[in-house]
Amino acid sequence: QVQLVESGGGLVQPGGSLRLSCAASGSIFRINAMGWYRQAPGKERELVARILSGGSTTYADSVKGRFTISRDNAKNTVYLQINSLKPEDTAVYYCNAIVGVVPSAYWGQGTQVTVSS
């Protein structure tokens, strides 16, 4: 089993910043990719950012230039630095990991990000 635990969410004013963290633990032999998704009320879950084992990154168009994903391989931890927050960034942010030679997907419980004045 693999467990993912997110942290760092909260209530922030527009223009503010947050750093989300996701730590993976358990039976991990290889992490192929880690990423962040978000889901707002009434909307589908969407990919925000992803980082592959080789270090390449992918971002949703809506967050390019504002969000940065990074990973500490030794700690099996992925980070999401979020700058210039907008109200439309309000959502539950979920950590995702693709693990194993035969890939399996795992999800964290989510952390709430609320952007409001």
C-alpha positions in Angstrom: 0.0 0.0 0.0 1.0 3.6 -0.7 -0.3 6.5 1.3 -0.3 10.1 0.2 -0.7 13.0 2.7 -1.2 16.5 1.6 -0.7 19.7 3.6 -0.4 23.4 3.2 -3.9 24.5 2.2 -5.8 27.3 3.8 -7.6 30.6 3.3 -5.7 33.2 1.4 -6.5 36.6 -0.1 -6.3 37.2 -3.8 -2.7 37.7 -4.9 -1.4 35.7 -2.0 0.7 32.5 -2.1 0.7 29.0 -0.7 3.0 26.0 -0.9 1.3 22.6 -0.9 3.2 19.5 0.1 2.5 15.8 -0.6 4.5 13.0 1.1 4.3 9.5 -0.2 5.0 6.5 2.1 4.5 2.8 2.2 5.5 0.1 -0.2 7.3 2.3 -2.8 9.8 0.8 -5.2 9.5 3.4 -8.0 7.5 6.6 -8.5 6.9 7.1 -12.2 5.0 10.4 -11.8 3.5 12.7 -9.2 1.0 15.5 -9.7 -1.6 17.8 -8.4 -5.3 17.8 -9.4 -8.0 20.1 -8.1 -11.8 19.9 -7.9 -14.1 22.8 -7.3 -17.8 22.3 -6.3 -19.9 21.1 -9.2 -16.9 20.7 -11.5 -14.8 17.7 -12.6 -11.4 17.1 -11.2 -8.7 18.6 -13.4 -5.0 18.2 -13.7 -3.1 21.2 -12.4 0.5 20.1 -12.7 2.5 16.9 -13.1 6.2 15.9 -12.8 7.6 12.7 -14.3 10.5 10.7 -13.0 12.9 12.3 -15.4 12.0 15.8 -14.2 9.8 17.0 -17.0 6.8 19.0 -16.0 3.3 19.7 -17.3 0.9 22.5 -16.3 -2.6 23.4 -17.0 -2.9 26.6 -19.1 -4.8 28.3 -16.4 -1.9 28.1 -13.9 1.1 28.5 -16.1 3.4 31.2 -14.8 1.8 31.1 -11.4 2.2 27.5 -10.1 5.5 25.5 -9.9 5.7 21.8 -9.2 8.9 20.2 -7.8 9.9 17.0 -6.2 12.4 15.7 -3.6 13.0 12.2 -4.7 14.9 11.2 -1.5 11.9 12.2 0.5 9.2 11.0 -2.0 7.6 14.4 -1.6 6.1 16.6 -4.2 5.5 20.3 -3.8 3.3 22.9 -5.5 4.2 26.5 -5.1 1.2 28.6 -5.8 1.6 32.4 -6.5 -0.7 35.2 -7.5 -3.8 33.3 -6.3 -7.1 34.1 -7.8 -10.6 33.3 -6.6 -11.1 30.8 -9.4 -8.2 28.8 -7.9 -10.5 27.8 -5.0 -10.8 24.1 -4.9 -9.8 20.9 -3.1 -6.3 20.1 -4.2 -5.4 16.4 -4.5 -2.0 14.7 -4.7 -1.6 11.9 -7.2 1.2 9.4 -7.7 1.8 6.7 -10.3 3.8 4.0 -8.7 5.4 0.7 -9.7 6.8 -1.3 -12.6 3.2 -2.2 -13.3 1.8 1.3 -12.7 -0.8 1.9 -10.1 -2.5 5.2 -9.2 -2.8 6.5 -5.7 -4.6 9.6 -4.3 -4.4 11.7 -1.2 -7.3 12.9 0.8 -7.1 16.4 -0.5 -6.4 19.8 1.0 -8.7 22.8 0.7 -7.5 26.0 -0.9 -9.8 29.0 -0.6 -9.0 32.3 -2.2 -11.3 35.1 -0.9 -11.3 38.7 0.4 
